[in-house]
């Protein structure tokens, strides 16, 4: 598939280009960036890839797939234009600005007979894959609480649209890390019946929310407690999953992001964790290490190359519905029921 990567910031350079360039069946044909330094980096790292200065060159080009990883406020617009020009599309998170926009994109893709896939790559984190396996095996019994955290220590602001107070920029930590937290909870337990949230802006000079807590009550009564923070000097467990027979607790982050930021490409030892980073199963006083399944970000783009849809756009729309309910809950200080 001749692929145009639209955008070459951190997302494009670290999370998309390495896989588009190495996945059998895909070709990194072009990268869109108007930044001279980024253009030079593309030419040095991917000498067979064209550099385009405008997204309009994609619409008039000869491509099969567009990967949208522009600033958040442009995701919906660029995805819509790509579909209208007959391309299959992968869209970085957040998939759109609202649930209504997300549904409109999904409907347009169906009308045009095109594949449209949200880039919810955290479904292929090794620790999340491990949680899914434990639940499938019934290792915890009946789960009553799922706790999940993306906590960071970034007290100093960096000039970026991600720190913008303009709601149109979608710079809130809820749209950023919260998107992944919500998607993982929905993947495990389905659409919630109720949403409660606390969303705050804590850092000096910050304009966009930088800390959030969400509580989702799922249809079966399971609760998901989700935390995202840019001001956590001490980080809680990445996962703490409580069942009526055992608990699973895991600290630390999946290693794939740091591997990608370091410029590594997928190899045979990709996404593996050392035993010291494994989580554990707790049953009363008995504590058992649980080897973490290797993270597998390559699986996302291999599915795209195989003409599969690894993440449904309708699932992303549901996630945005939960996100909107969370914002309303935080604003009104109430629990929001979903119809």
Buried (B, 14 or more C-beta within 10 A) or exposed (E): BBBBBBBBBEBBBBBBBBBBBBBEEBBBBBBBBEEEEBBEBBBEBBEEBBBBEEBEBBBEBEBBBBBBBBBBBBBBBBBBBBBEBEBBBBBBBBBBBBBEBBBBBBEBBEEBEBBBBBBBBBBBBBBBBBBBEBBEEEBBEEBBBBBBBBBBEEEEBEEEBBBBEEEEBBBBBBBBBBBBBBBBBBBBBBBBBBBBBBBBBEBEEBBBBBBBBBBBBBEEEBBBBBBBBBBBEEBBBBBBBBBEEBBBBBBBBBBBBEBBEEEBEBEEEBBBBEEEBBBBBBBEEEEEEBEBBBBBBBBBBBBBBEEEBBBBBBBBBBBBBBBBBBBEBBEEEEEBEBE
